[in-house]
Amino acid sequence: MVVTYGMGVYWAKTAAKQFPGRITIIDLRTLVPLDEETVMTAARSHGRCLVVTEEQLTNSFAQALAARISEACFEELDAPVRSIGAVDTARHSTEQRLGSHHDPERGEGGDGAPEELLAY
């Protein structure tokens, strides 16, 4: 299962094409209020969760959400919750395109995060 918002939705849809029928995408649409019930139910059901953000990962909403999912669903998870996002930089650049970590146009899906989680 992939939990994401913003551009992450499009990146996740592109990456999911490589794994037909194996990835569910939860589009948060709004961050507040967070539909925690949907997120936690899906995480428990799938046993695996990847949180994707277009922002820097360090101290991000995505990291906080991954921690909440880990705490709430720990006993039902088959793998650690992963989160991926932009490389920490002094400034955000749209030309940076999140480095090589997320470039679905080149077939890159977060340093192999989807593959690693599905194989865990």
Summary of the structure (lengths in Angstrom):
residues: 120
radius of gyration: 13.5
end to end distance: 13.3
largest distance: 40.6
contacts: 362
relative contact order: 0.19
helix: 42%
strand: 18%
